[in-house]
Amino acid sequence: MYEGKFPHKRYKLTYQFLEKHISKNETILDLGVENPFTEVMKNADFKIANTFGEDLDEDTSEIENSNATVVTAFEIFEHLLSPYTVLKSIKADKLVASIPMRLWFSSAYRSKTDKWDRHYHEFEDWQFDWLLEKAGWRIVDRQKWTNPTKKIGFRPILRYFTNRYYIVYAEKVSNSKT
């Protein structure tokens, strides 16, 4: 196991989930530009390439042309208008994806200054499951976790008890019609 330092609880839990399901011999296409978690995966010897920041709602060619055996999407689908289209374009047979869950006490995140850092969707776990199923994926494993903060107030207290992140390992369902 990778013994590096994790700057966030979610990085550590995401890494442990990834390592549980994905061999370091497999090739990974990580949706989204390189980020601090990309470095965690590279430092742990995963074979990984990222997409380049293209608008995946408009252009799925990097996904369609990839020969990766695994696709990872860590907190990407909430930024897309049509995550279904992206999920359908994946050729790999394995998917590890995480999302921030919709919280009843906090509205969806929206940036007024960054056109890419907006949440068009914040899913409940069952909604994300249905999306994956409709797009041709079967969930093999799933996990949720909280995201406590060191702030004072009602919402910070709720974050100790309310799951904020949801991660799944899914495999493509073979379609006998193709």
N, C-alpha and C positions, 0 to 999 in steps of 0.2 A: 504494500500500500504506500501511496505517496505520503510523505511525512512533512510536506511543506506547510507553511503558515497560510491560513485562510483569513482574509480581511473581514469576511462576513459569515455569520452562521449559515446563511443559505448557500454560500459557496461550498462549505464543508459538507452539508447534507446533499447538495447537488452532486458533488464529486463522489461521495460514497454511493449514491444511487447509480451513477454512471458506471463506476467501477464494478458494481454488483452485476450489471447486465451486459457490458460491452468489453470485449477483449481488446487489448492494446495492439493486436495484430490486424484489427479491422481499420478501415479508412472512414473518416468522419467528415461530412460536410456540415459545418455549423452555420446556421442561418443568421445573418447579421455580420457586421464588421468585426474585426478583431477587437477584443475588449479584455479587461483584467482576467475574466474567467478563461478566455482562450489561452492566456499565459499559464494558468494553473494546469490546464489539460496538456499543453505542450511540455511543461516542466515534468509532468508525470509520464511522458513518453507516449501519449496518444498521438496517432497520425491524423492531423486535422488541417482542413482548409476552410476558409470562411468565404461567404459571399462578399460582395464589394460595396454594399450600401445602395445598390439599385432598389428601386421601388418594386418590391415583390408582388404588389397588387397588379402592376403593369407588365413586369418582365420576370418570368420564371425560367428563363433560358439557362442560367447557371445551375439551377436545380435539375432541370431536364437533361442537361449535358454532363452531369456529374456521374462518375462511376463509383462514388463512395458506397460502402455497404451499410452505412448508418447515417441518418440525419439527426442533428441535434437542433433544438430550437428553444433556447432558454429566454423566456419572457420576450417573445417576438410576436406571437399570434394576436395579442391584444392591440398591437400597433397596426394591424392589417384590416382593411375594410372587408376583404374576402379571404379569410384563412382557409376556407374550404378549397379554393382554387389552388393555393400553395400545397396543401396536403395531398390533393389529387395529382399534382405534378411530380411528386417524389417517386423516384424509381427504386431507391433503396428499400430493403425489406424490414429495416429496423428504424424505430423513431424513439428518441428520448426528448420529451418536451415538458417545459414547466411554464406555468402561468401564475400571475398574481390573482388571487381569488377576489371576487366581488365581496365587499364588506357592507353589511347593512348600515353601519354607522359612519361610513366614509364614502363620499362620491368618487366616481372614476377620476383618475389622474388626467389633467390636461395642462399642457404648457402653452402659455400665450406667446412665447418667444421662439420656440423650437418646433418647426413644422413636423419633425419626425418623432418627437417625444410626446406623443399623444396616445391615449388609450381609446380606441374606437369600441372596444369590447372589454369588459371585465366579467369573466365567466364564473358561474358557480361550477363545482366539480361535475355535476350531472350534465350540465350544458356542454362542457368541454368533452366529456365522454361521448355524448350524442354526436357532436361534430366529428370526432375521430371515427366513430362507427359509421356514420354516413359517408365519410371520405374513404372508407375501405380499410380501416385499421382495427385491430383487436387488442385491447389493453391486457397486458400480461401482469403488470405490477403497477402499483400507485402508492403515493405517499403524500401526506400533508404536513405542514409545520407552521408554527406561529412565528411572529416577528416582533418580539418585544422591543420597546424603545426605552431610553433612559429619561424620558420626559415625565412630567407630572400632569395628571388630568384624567378625565373619564375615558377618553379614547386610548391613551397609553395603557391604562389598566386593562381595557378590553383586549388589547393586542397580546397580552399574556395568555389569554384563554381562547382566542379566536384564530383559527387557521388562516394564514395569509397566502401561503404558497402551496401549489399543487403540482406534482411531477408525475409523469407516466412513462412507462416503457411499453411500447406497442409494436406489434408486428403486422405487416401488410397481410391482408386476407387475400388468398389467391382467388382469382375470378375465373371460373371455368369458361366464361364467354369470350375471353381474350385469347 
